Amino acid sequence: MRFLYLATCIAVATASKHYNTGDTVDLYANVVGPFANPSETYQYFTLPICAPHPESKEKLLGLGEVLAGHRLVTGPYTIKFREPIESATLCVRYIDEEDMETLRDAVIEDYYFQFVLDGDLPLWGFIGKMERIKPESKKRDAHRLVLFTHLHFDIMYNEDRVIQVDVSTNPEAAIDISKPSARSVEFTYSVSWQPTDIPFGRRKERYEKYSFLPQHVELHWFSIANSCATVAVLTGVLASILLRVLKADVRRYMDPEAAETSSDAGWKMLHGDVFRTPPAPGVFSACVGAGTQILVITSAIFLLSLAGHYRAYNRGALLASCVILYAFTAGIAGYTSGKLFRALGGEEWAGNCAFVMLLFCGPLLVAFSVLNSIAWAYGSTAALPFGTIVIISLLWVVVTAPLTVAGAAMGRRGPNELDVPCRTSKHVNGVPDLPWYRAAFPQMLAAGLLPFSAIYIELHYIFASVWGHKVYTIYAVLFVIFCILLVVTAFVSIAFTYFQLAAEDHRWWWRSYICGGATGMYIYAYAFYFFMSRSNMGGLLQTSFYFGYNFMMCYAVFLMLGAVGWTAAYWFVKYMYRQVKSE
């Protein structure tokens, strides 16, 4: 974690330069794409506009930048430090009918572009716009397509450092491309320089102001507090009921006179089966191990965010952290899975180790292969280059796999039985006939509802940031919501486990896991709602990326919260059976 933080600090420190008057300030052309489809991005020079200089070079990018789809190439603009330009010709290009049709489609789809100045100052603009024309007659409204041919760069500086940059267009220089007729087009630009007192260390603060509620932070906190209060009240009511019932059960079982007058039924009848090895112990232990690893990764990312590691528009820092943290925390998954598998009496530890390595990476590899192939077919920058795929594969082979094996080898040295207060009987007691609502799926639906209610307000902001152009900067709020989610998930899993045992159903191992992870199912359902009601996304590329990677995110949430739910239920069951003498 310290390595990631230091690496980012060094990258930021070296990204910007000190300039003398007349020095060249690098302006990189990054990507273009439909504004409504943030994942559908293309290299800037795929548009039929001014070509890059023959001496233009691609900037060497980090892992996170490539994962985020950035492709920086030196632009054709010549910008000198503190030297204004009233108007300069960028190029004069003859655009034939085919290229004009390409530009018309780009304007209709609301294409935007992104440039990067001075290493890490992003700026955005649109290549054109669709203007509404109201005809004189009562016929339907018409539209005119306009292509911007002039860009103005307004740059602010403090002594010898670049501080801020904005880009604007000149409506008088725009041309009408409503008809796809061939013509020669002159592209121009201008540059102005303005002094400012903003220090260099605060030049990124303006990007953080483009968050969701810059003027209504108090309202945002109030909404979160309202959600927390609602969940706290519901949790408190359920906790009081559960503790009251549990104390009454323990008092009845411990009182000899009450025991003689009451029938020996309920969860006490299961003392010989409650700690019986669950079905598919190898798969179960691998699920717990993978979920524990994802919990550690998520916690580490929150710590980095609270420490200021993820600044606004810090290109790909979060994605790079996820890849690196997943690689170097693989030993946690191996150790947790190996230790639990050994305690459950498992012997084929090598197969269990292989399964925990592929439990999350396997589905991710399948999803990535399909989605990356679609991006390649579209020619999008969302497709990872072959070299990046090789680097990630080597990271998995050299770091992830050995650490998982090492962790599993350490875990298998643990005891070969669980430290539980009850001995498991040789005879398996049957499970009584239960109502339909005590089946696994209805229990999942009920168990995931309360944790989801704790986070649904924040989900809109998360989705708008991941699948939109918003900037999420309120990490403290998100961390509080995350902690509440863990607590509520643990409590709900405990409550449903108790109700299951009280109904004399000892099959609580898998049930507690899937009830804990059921929130992931609700998040994926919310993804459908957001796509259809809160966004304008469309097209095969964007749609496949949205639902494919959202599925993997919800799968990770399922594994993580499933591990939390089972761990809480396990310790609760141990505590409950230690309160009575079951032997």
C-alpha positions as CSV (number, residue, x, y, z in Angstrom):
1,M,0.0,0.0,0.0
2,R,2.9,2.4,0.8
3,F,4.4,1.5,-2.5
4,L,1.3,2.5,-4.4
5,Y,1.0,5.7,-2.5
6,L,4.7,6.7,-3.1
7,A,4.5,5.7,-6.8
8,T,1.5,8.0,-7.3
9,C,3.2,10.9,-5.5
10,I,6.3,10.4,-7.8
11,A,4.2,10.2,-10.9
12,V,2.3,13.5,-10.0
13,A,5.6,15.2,-9.1
14,T,7.2,14.3,-12.4
15,A,4.1,14.9,-14.6
16,S,4.4,18.7,-14.6
17,K,7.4,20.8,-15.5
18,H,8.9,24.2,-14.7
19,Y,8.9,26.4,-17.8
20,N,10.7,29.4,-19.1
21,T,8.9,31.8,-21.5
22,G,8.8,30.3,-24.9
23,D,9.2,26.6,-23.7
24,T,6.9,24.1,-25.4
25,V,4.0,22.9,-23.3
26,D,2.9,19.5,-24.3
27,L,-0.7,19.0,-25.3
28,Y,-1.7,15.4,-25.8
29,A,-4.7,14.2,-27.7
30,N,-6.4,11.4,-25.8
31,V,-9.7,9.9,-26.9
32,V,-13.0,10.7,-28.5
33,G,-16.4,8.9,-28.1
34,P,-20.1,9.3,-27.6
35,F,-20.9,11.2,-24.5
36,A,-23.6,8.8,-23.4
37,N,-21.3,5.8,-23.7
38,P,-18.3,6.4,-21.5
39,S,-16.7,3.0,-22.3
40,E,-16.9,3.5,-26.0
41,T,-13.8,5.5,-26.7
42,Y,-11.5,5.7,-29.7
43,Q,-8.2,7.3,-30.5
44,Y,-8.6,11.0,-31.2
45,F,-7.0,10.8,-34.6
46,T,-9.5,8.2,-35.9
47,L,-11.7,11.2,-36.8
48,P,-11.1,12.7,-40.2
49,I,-9.7,16.0,-39.0
50,C,-6.1,17.3,-38.8
51,A,-3.6,14.4,-38.7
52,P,-0.8,14.4,-36.2
53,H,2.7,15.6,-37.0
54,P,5.0,12.9,-38.4
55,E,7.1,13.4,-35.3
56,S,4.2,12.9,-32.9
57,K,4.9,10.2,-30.3
58,E,2.6,8.2,-28.1
59,K,3.1,8.9,-24.4
60,L,4.3,6.0,-22.3
61,L,1.4,5.2,-20.0
62,G,1.1,3.3,-16.7
63,L,-0.9,0.2,-16.1
64,G,-3.9,2.0,-14.7
65,E,-4.0,4.5,-17.6
66,V,-4.1,1.7,-20.2
67,L,-6.7,-0.2,-18.2
68,A,-8.9,2.9,-18.2
69,G,-8.7,3.2,-22.0
70,H,-6.4,6.2,-22.3
71,R,-4.1,6.5,-25.4
72,L,-2.1,9.8,-25.3
73,V,-0.5,11.0,-28.5
74,T,1.2,14.4,-29.1
75,G,-1.3,16.7,-30.6
76,P,-0.7,19.0,-33.6
77,Y,-1.1,22.1,-31.5
78,T,2.0,24.2,-30.8
79,I,1.7,25.9,-27.4
80,K,4.5,28.0,-26.0
81,F,4.6,29.0,-22.4
82,R,3.3,32.5,-21.8
83,E,3.1,33.2,-25.6
84,P,-0.4,34.0,-26.7
85,I,-1.7,33.2,-30.1
86,E,-4.6,35.2,-31.6
87,S,-5.3,32.8,-34.4
88,A,-3.2,30.1,-36.0
89,T,-4.0,27.6,-38.8
90,L,-3.8,24.0,-37.6
91,C,-4.4,22.5,-41.0
92,V,-6.5,22.7,-44.1
93,R,-8.0,19.4,-45.0
94,Y,-10.2,18.2,-47.9
95,I,-13.0,16.1,-46.4
96,D,-14.7,13.9,-48.9
97,E,-18.3,12.7,-48.6
98,E,-17.4,9.5,-46.8
99,D,-15.4,11.4,-44.1
100,M,-18.0,14.1,-43.9
101,E,-20.6,11.3,-43.2
102,T,-18.3,10.1,-40.4
103,L,-18.2,13.6,-38.9
104,R,-22.0,13.9,-39.2
105,D,-22.5,10.7,-37.3
106,A,-20.1,11.8,-34.6
107,V,-22.0,15.1,-34.2
108,I,-25.3,13.3,-34.0
109,E,-23.9,10.9,-31.4
110,D,-22.6,13.9,-29.4
111,Y,-19.0,13.0,-29.6
112,Y,-16.6,14.6,-27.1
113,F,-12.9,14.7,-27.0
114,Q,-10.3,14.8,-24.2
115,F,-6.9,16.4,-24.3
116,V,-4.3,16.4,-21.5
117,L,-2.0,19.5,-21.0
118,D,1.2,19.6,-19.0
119,G,1.1,15.9,-18.1
120,D,-2.1,15.6,-16.0
121,L,-4.5,18.5,-16.6
122,P,-7.4,17.1,-18.6
123,L,-9.7,19.2,-20.7
124,W,-12.9,18.3,-22.6
125,G,-14.9,19.6,-25.5
126,F,-17.3,18.6,-28.2
127,I,-16.5,18.3,-31.8
128,G,-19.8,19.8,-32.8
129,K,-23.4,20.1,-31.9
130,M,-26.9,19.6,-33.3
131,E,-28.8,22.9,-33.4
132,R,-32.6,23.0,-33.4
133,I,-34.2,25.1,-36.1
134,K,-37.8,26.1,-35.8
135,P,-39.3,26.4,-39.2
136,E,-41.7,29.2,-40.1
137,S,-44.5,26.7,-41.0
138,K,-46.1,24.3,-38.6
139,K,-44.0,21.4,-39.8
140,R,-41.9,19.4,-37.4
141,D,-38.8,21.0,-36.1
142,A,-35.6,20.5,-38.1
143,H,-32.0,20.2,-37.0
144,R,-28.7,21.6,-38.3
145,L,-25.4,19.8,-37.7
146,V,-22.5,22.1,-36.8
147,L,-18.8,21.2,-36.8
148,F,-16.5,23.3,-34.6
149,T,-13.3,24.2,-36.5
150,H,-11.7,26.6,-34.0
151,L,-10.6,25.8,-30.4
152,H,-9.5,28.4,-27.9
153,F,-7.2,27.4,-25.0
154,D,-7.4,29.7,-22.0
155,I,-4.4,28.8,-19.8
156,M,-3.6,30.1,-16.3
157,Y,-0.1,30.1,-14.8
158,N,1.6,30.9,-11.5
159,E,5.2,32.0,-12.1
160,D,6.8,29.1,-14.0
161,R,4.0,26.5,-13.6
162,V,0.9,25.7,-15.5
163,I,-2.1,25.8,-13.1
164,Q,-5.3,25.6,-15.1
165,V,-6.6,25.2,-18.6
166,D,-10.0,25.6,-20.3
167,V,-11.0,25.0,-23.9
168,S,-13.9,26.7,-25.8
169,T,-15.1,27.0,-29.3
170,N,-15.9,29.9,-31.5
171,P,-19.5,29.7,-32.9
172,E,-18.6,32.1,-35.7
173,A,-15.9,29.6,-37.0
174,A,-18.3,26.6,-37.0
175,I,-19.4,25.2,-40.4
176,D,-22.7,23.6,-41.3
177,I,-22.3,19.9,-42.2
178,S,-26.0,19.0,-42.4
179,K,-25.4,17.8,-46.0
180,P,-22.6,15.3,-46.5
181,S,-21.0,17.2,-49.3
182,A,-17.2,17.2,-49.9
183,R,-15.4,20.4,-49.1
184,S,-12.1,21.8,-47.8
185,V,-12.1,22.8,-44.1
186,E,-9.7,25.0,-42.3
187,F,-9.1,24.2,-38.6
188,T,-7.7,26.9,-36.4
189,Y,-6.8,27.5,-32.8
190,S,-5.9,30.3,-30.4
191,V,-4.1,30.5,-27.0
192,S,-4.4,33.0,-24.2
193,W,-2.4,33.2,-20.9
194,Q,-3.6,34.6,-17.6
195,P,-1.7,34.9,-14.3
196,T,-3.3,33.4,-11.2
197,D,-2.5,33.2,-7.4
198,I,-3.6,29.5,-7.2
199,P,-0.6,27.5,-5.9
200,F,0.6,24.5,-7.9
201,G,-0.4,22.1,-5.1
202,R,-4.0,23.1,-5.4
203,R,-4.4,23.1,-9.2
204,K,-6.4,19.8,-9.1
205,E,-9.0,21.1,-6.6
206,R,-11.2,22.5,-9.4
207,Y,-11.8,19.0,-10.8
208,E,-13.0,17.9,-7.4
209,K,-15.7,20.6,-7.5
210,Y,-17.3,18.8,-10.4
211,S,-18.6,16.2,-8.0
212,F,-22.2,15.2,-7.7
213,L,-23.5,17.8,-5.2
214,P,-20.9,20.6,-4.9
215,Q,-23.5,23.0,-3.6
216,H,-25.6,20.5,-1.7
217,V,-23.1,18.5,0.4
218,E,-25.3,19.0,3.5
219,L,-28.2,17.5,1.7
220,H,-26.1,14.5,0.7
221,W,-25.0,13.9,4.3
222,F,-28.6,14.2,5.4
223,S,-29.7,11.5,3.0
224,I,-27.0,9.2,4.2
225,A,-27.8,9.9,7.8
226,N,-31.5,9.2,7.1
227,S,-30.6,5.9,5.6
228,C,-28.3,5.0,8.4
229,A,-30.9,5.9,11.0
230,T,-33.5,3.7,9.2
231,V,-31.2,0.8,9.1
232,A,-30.1,1.3,12.7
233,V,-33.7,1.3,13.9
234,L,-34.6,-1.9,12.0
235,T,-31.4,-3.6,13.1
236,G,-32.0,-2.6,16.8
237,V,-35.6,-4.0,16.7
238,L,-34.4,-7.3,15.2
239,A,-31.5,-7.5,17.6
240,S,-33.7,-7.0,20.7
241,I,-36.1,-9.7,19.5
242,L,-33.3,-12.1,18.7
243,L,-31.5,-11.6,22.0
244,R,-34.7,-11.9,24.0
245,V,-35.6,-15.2,22.3
246,L,-32.1,-16.6,22.6
247,K,-31.9,-15.7,26.3
248,A,-35.3,-17.3,27.0
249,D,-34.1,-20.5,25.2
250,V,-30.9,-20.7,27.1
251,R,-32.7,-20.0,30.4
252,R,-35.2,-22.8,29.7
253,Y,-32.5,-25.3,28.7
254,M,-30.3,-24.4,31.8
255,D,-33.3,-24.6,34.3
256,P,-33.9,-28.3,35.2
257,E,-37.5,-27.7,36.2
258,A,-38.3,-25.8,33.0
259,A,-36.5,-28.5,31.0
260,E,-38.7,-31.2,32.5
261,T,-41.9,-29.4,31.6
262,S,-40.8,-28.3,28.1
263,S,-40.3,-30.5,25.1
264,D,-36.6,-30.8,24.0
265,A,-37.1,-29.2,20.6
266,G,-35.6,-26.3,18.6
267,W,-32.0,-25.6,18.0
268,K,-30.8,-27.7,21.0
269,M,-31.9,-30.8,19.1
270,L,-29.3,-30.1,16.5
271,H,-26.2,-30.3,18.7
272,G,-25.1,-33.4,16.9
273,D,-25.6,-32.0,13.4
274,V,-25.0,-28.3,13.7
275,F,-21.3,-28.5,13.0
276,R,-21.5,-31.3,10.4
277,T,-19.3,-30.7,7.4
278,P,-21.3,-28.9,4.7
279,P,-21.8,-30.3,1.2
280,A,-18.8,-29.6,-1.2
281,P,-16.4,-28.5,1.5
282,G,-13.7,-27.7,-1.0
283,V,-16.0,-25.3,-2.9
284,F,-17.3,-23.8,0.3
285,S,-13.8,-23.1,1.8
286,A,-12.7,-21.6,-1.6
287,C,-15.7,-19.3,-1.5
288,V,-14.8,-18.1,2.0
289,G,-11.2,-17.7,1.1
290,A,-11.9,-15.7,-2.1
291,G,-14.5,-13.5,-0.2
292,T,-12.0,-12.8,2.5
293,Q,-9.4,-11.7,0.0
294,I,-11.9,-9.3,-1.7
295,L,-12.8,-7.9,1.7
296,V,-9.1,-7.2,2.4
297,I,-8.7,-5.6,-1.0
298,T,-11.8,-3.4,-0.6
299,S,-10.6,-2.3,2.9
300,A,-7.2,-1.4,1.6
301,I,-8.7,0.6,-1.3
302,F,-10.8,2.6,1.2
303,L,-7.7,3.3,3.3
304,L,-5.9,4.5,0.2
305,S,-8.8,6.7,-0.8
306,L,-9.1,8.2,2.7
307,A,-5.3,8.9,2.6
308,G,-5.8,11.0,-0.6
309,H,-4.4,8.5,-3.0
310,Y,-7.3,8.7,-5.5
311,R,-7.4,12.3,-6.6
312,A,-9.9,13.6,-9.2
313,Y,-9.0,12.4,-12.6
314,N,-6.0,10.5,-11.4
315,R,-6.0,8.4,-14.5
316,G,-6.5,4.7,-13.8
317,A,-5.1,4.8,-10.2
318,L,-8.1,2.8,-8.8
319,L,-7.9,0.1,-11.5
320,A,-4.1,-0.3,-11.1
321,S,-4.6,-0.6,-7.3
322,C,-7.2,-3.3,-7.8
323,V,-4.9,-5.4,-10.0
324,I,-1.8,-5.0,-7.8
325,L,-3.7,-5.6,-4.5
326,Y,-5.4,-8.7,-5.9
327,A,-2.0,-10.1,-6.9
328,F,-0.3,-9.5,-3.6
329,T,-3.2,-10.5,-1.4
330,A,-3.6,-13.9,-3.0
331,G,-1.9,-15.5,-0.1
332,I,-4.9,-14.5,2.1
333,A,-7.3,-16.4,0.0
334,G,-5.0,-19.5,-0.1
335,Y,-4.5,-19.4,3.6
336,T,-8.1,-18.9,4.6
337,S,-9.4,-21.5,2.2
338,G,-6.6,-24.1,3.1
339,K,-7.1,-23.7,6.8
340,L,-10.9,-24.1,6.6
341,F,-10.7,-27.0,4.2
342,R,-8.2,-28.7,6.5
343,A,-10.5,-28.2,9.5
344,L,-13.4,-29.6,7.5
345,G,-11.5,-32.8,6.9
346,G,-10.4,-32.1,3.4
347,E,-7.4,-33.9,2.0
348,E,-7.1,-32.8,-1.6
349,W,-5.5,-29.5,-0.8
350,A,-4.0,-29.0,-4.2
351,G,-7.4,-29.2,-5.9
352,N,-8.8,-26.8,-3.3
353,C,-5.9,-24.4,-4.0
354,A,-6.5,-24.5,-7.7
355,F,-10.2,-23.9,-7.2
356,V,-9.7,-20.8,-5.0
357,M,-7.3,-19.4,-7.6
358,L,-9.9,-19.8,-10.4
359,L,-13.0,-19.0,-8.4
360,F,-12.9,-15.3,-9.3
361,C,-10.3,-15.2,-12.0
362,G,-12.0,-17.8,-14.1
363,P,-15.3,-16.0,-14.7
364,L,-13.3,-12.7,-15.0
365,L,-11.1,-14.2,-17.7
366,V,-14.2,-15.4,-19.6
367,A,-15.9,-12.0,-19.3
368,F,-12.7,-10.2,-20.3
369,S,-12.1,-12.4,-23.3
370,V,-15.6,-11.7,-24.7
371,L,-15.7,-8.0,-23.9
372,N,-12.1,-7.4,-25.1
373,S,-12.9,-9.1,-28.4
374,I,-15.9,-6.9,-28.9
375,A,-13.8,-3.8,-28.2
376,W,-11.1,-5.0,-30.6
377,A,-13.8,-5.5,-33.3
378,Y,-14.9,-1.9,-32.7
379,G,-11.4,-0.6,-32.7
380,S,-12.0,1.0,-29.3
381,T,-9.3,2.0,-26.8
382,A,-11.3,0.0,-24.3
383,A,-9.5,-3.1,-25.8
384,L,-6.3,-3.8,-23.9
385,P,-3.2,-4.1,-26.0
386,F,-1.5,-7.4,-26.3
387,G,1.5,-6.3,-24.2
388,T,-0.7,-5.3,-21.3
389,I,-2.4,-8.6,-21.4
390,V,1.0,-10.3,-21.3
391,I,2.0,-8.2,-18.3
392,I,-1.1,-9.0,-16.3
393,S,-0.8,-12.7,-17.2
394,L,2.8,-12.7,-16.0
395,L,1.7,-10.9,-12.8
396,W,-0.8,-13.7,-12.2
397,V,1.7,-16.5,-12.9
398,V,4.6,-15.0,-11.0
399,V,2.9,-13.4,-8.1
400,T,-0.8,-14.5,-7.6
401,A,-0.4,-18.3,-8.2
402,P,2.7,-18.8,-6.0
403,L,1.3,-16.7,-3.1
404,T,-2.0,-18.7,-3.2
405,V,-0.1,-21.9,-3.1
406,A,2.1,-20.6,-0.2
407,G,-0.9,-19.5,1.7
408,A,-2.7,-22.8,1.2
409,A,0.4,-24.7,2.3
410,M,0.5,-22.6,5.5
411,G,-3.2,-23.1,6.1
412,R,-3.1,-26.9,5.8
413,R,-0.8,-27.0,8.8
414,G,-3.7,-26.1,11.0
415,P,-5.8,-28.5,13.0
416,N,-7.8,-31.1,11.1
417,E,-11.0,-30.4,13.0
418,L,-13.0,-27.4,14.0
419,D,-12.8,-26.0,17.5
420,V,-16.5,-26.3,18.3
421,P,-18.3,-27.1,21.6
422,C,-20.3,-30.0,20.2
423,R,-19.3,-33.4,18.8
424,T,-20.8,-34.4,15.5
425,S,-22.9,-37.6,15.7
426,K,-22.5,-40.4,13.1
427,H,-26.2,-40.5,12.4
428,V,-27.6,-37.6,10.3
429,N,-30.9,-36.4,11.6
430,G,-33.5,-35.5,9.0
431,V,-34.9,-32.1,8.3
432,P,-38.6,-31.6,9.0
433,D,-40.9,-30.3,6.3
434,L,-40.7,-26.5,6.2
435,P,-42.9,-23.9,4.7
436,W,-42.0,-22.6,1.2
437,Y,-40.7,-19.3,2.6
438,R,-38.0,-21.1,4.5
439,A,-36.4,-22.4,1.3
440,A,-33.0,-21.0,0.1
441,F,-34.2,-18.6,-2.5
442,P,-37.0,-16.8,-0.5
443,Q,-34.5,-16.5,2.4
444,M,-31.9,-14.9,0.0
445,L,-34.5,-12.4,-1.2
446,A,-35.4,-11.4,2.4
447,A,-31.8,-11.4,3.7
448,G,-30.5,-9.1,1.0
449,L,-33.2,-6.5,1.3
450,L,-32.0,-4.8,4.5
451,P,-28.3,-4.5,3.6
452,F,-29.3,-3.2,0.2
453,S,-31.5,-0.5,1.8
454,A,-28.3,0.8,3.6
455,I,-26.5,1.5,0.3
456,Y,-29.1,2.1,-2.4
457,I,-28.9,5.9,-2.0
458,E,-25.2,5.9,-2.6
459,L,-25.5,3.4,-5.5
460,H,-26.7,6.1,-7.8
461,Y,-23.6,8.2,-7.2
462,I,-21.3,5.2,-7.6
463,F,-22.9,4.1,-10.9
464,A,-22.9,7.7,-12.2
465,S,-19.2,7.9,-11.5
466,V,-18.2,4.5,-12.9
467,W,-20.5,4.6,-15.9
468,G,-20.6,8.3,-16.5
469,H,-18.6,11.5,-16.4
470,K,-19.2,12.4,-12.7
471,V,-16.4,12.5,-10.2
472,Y,-16.8,10.8,-6.8
473,T,-14.8,12.5,-4.1
474,I,-16.8,11.9,-0.9
475,Y,-14.9,8.8,0.2
476,A,-15.6,9.4,3.9
477,V,-19.4,8.9,3.2
478,L,-18.7,5.8,1.2
479,F,-16.5,4.4,3.9
480,V,-19.3,4.9,6.5
481,I,-21.8,3.2,4.2
482,F,-19.4,0.3,3.7
483,C,-19.0,-0.2,7.4
484,I,-22.7,-0.2,7.9
485,L,-23.1,-2.7,5.1
486,L,-20.7,-5.1,6.8
487,V,-22.5,-4.7,10.2
488,V,-26.0,-5.1,8.8
489,T,-24.9,-8.1,6.6
490,A,-23.4,-9.8,9.6
491,F,-26.4,-9.3,11.8
492,V,-28.9,-10.4,9.1
493,S,-26.9,-13.5,8.5
494,I,-27.0,-14.2,12.3
495,A,-30.7,-13.6,12.5
496,F,-31.6,-15.9,9.6
497,T,-29.2,-18.6,10.9
498,Y,-31.0,-18.6,14.3
499,F,-34.4,-18.8,12.7
500,Q,-33.2,-21.7,10.6
501,L,-31.8,-23.6,13.5
502,A,-34.9,-22.9,15.6
503,A,-36.9,-24.7,12.8
504,E,-34.5,-27.7,13.4
505,D,-32.8,-27.2,10.0
506,H,-29.1,-27.8,10.5
507,R,-28.1,-26.9,6.9
508,W,-26.9,-23.4,7.9
509,W,-23.4,-23.4,6.4
510,W,-24.3,-22.6,2.8
511,R,-27.5,-20.8,3.7
512,S,-25.6,-18.2,5.9
513,Y,-23.2,-17.7,3.0
514,I,-25.8,-17.1,0.3
515,C,-27.9,-15.0,2.6
516,G,-24.9,-12.8,3.3
517,G,-24.0,-12.4,-0.3
518,A,-27.6,-11.8,-1.5
519,T,-27.0,-8.1,-1.6
520,G,-24.9,-8.6,-4.8
521,M,-28.1,-9.8,-6.5
522,Y,-29.9,-6.7,-5.5
523,I,-27.1,-4.5,-6.8
524,Y,-27.2,-6.2,-10.2
525,A,-30.9,-5.7,-10.3
526,Y,-30.3,-2.0,-9.6
527,A,-27.9,-2.0,-12.5
528,F,-30.7,-2.8,-14.9
529,Y,-32.8,0.0,-13.4
530,F,-29.9,2.5,-13.8
531,F,-29.3,1.5,-17.4
532,M,-32.9,1.8,-18.4
533,S,-34.0,4.8,-16.3
534,R,-30.9,6.8,-15.4
535,S,-28.7,6.7,-18.4
536,N,-28.7,7.1,-22.2
537,M,-26.3,4.3,-22.9
538,G,-26.7,2.1,-25.9
539,G,-25.0,0.0,-28.5
540,L,-23.4,-3.4,-28.4
541,L,-20.0,-2.3,-27.0
542,Q,-21.3,-0.1,-24.2
543,T,-24.2,-2.5,-23.3
544,S,-21.9,-5.5,-23.1
545,F,-19.3,-3.7,-21.1
546,Y,-21.9,-2.4,-18.7
547,F,-23.7,-5.6,-17.9
548,G,-20.5,-7.8,-18.2
549,Y,-18.3,-5.9,-15.8
550,N,-21.3,-5.1,-13.5
551,F,-21.9,-8.8,-13.2
552,M,-18.3,-9.3,-12.2
553,M,-18.5,-6.5,-9.6
554,C,-21.7,-8.0,-8.1
555,Y,-20.1,-11.4,-8.1
556,A,-17.2,-10.0,-6.1
557,V,-19.7,-8.3,-3.7
558,F,-21.5,-11.7,-3.4
559,L,-18.2,-13.5,-2.5
560,M,-17.2,-10.8,0.0
561,L,-20.5,-10.4,1.8
562,G,-21.0,-14.1,1.8
563,A,-17.7,-14.6,3.7
564,V,-18.8,-11.9,6.1
565,G,-22.2,-13.4,6.6
566,W,-20.8,-16.9,7.2
567,T,-18.1,-15.8,9.6
568,A,-20.6,-13.9,11.7
569,A,-23.0,-16.8,11.7
570,Y,-20.2,-19.3,12.6
571,W,-19.1,-17.4,15.7
572,F,-22.7,-16.8,16.7
573,V,-23.5,-20.6,16.5
574,K,-20.4,-21.4,18.5
575,Y,-21.3,-18.9,21.1
576,M,-24.9,-20.1,21.3
577,Y,-24.0,-23.8,21.8
578,R,-21.4,-22.9,24.4
579,Q,-24.2,-21.5,26.6
580,V,-25.8,-24.8,27.2
581,K,-24.4,-28.2,28.0
582,S,-25.2,-30.2,24.9
583,E,-23.2,-33.2,25.8
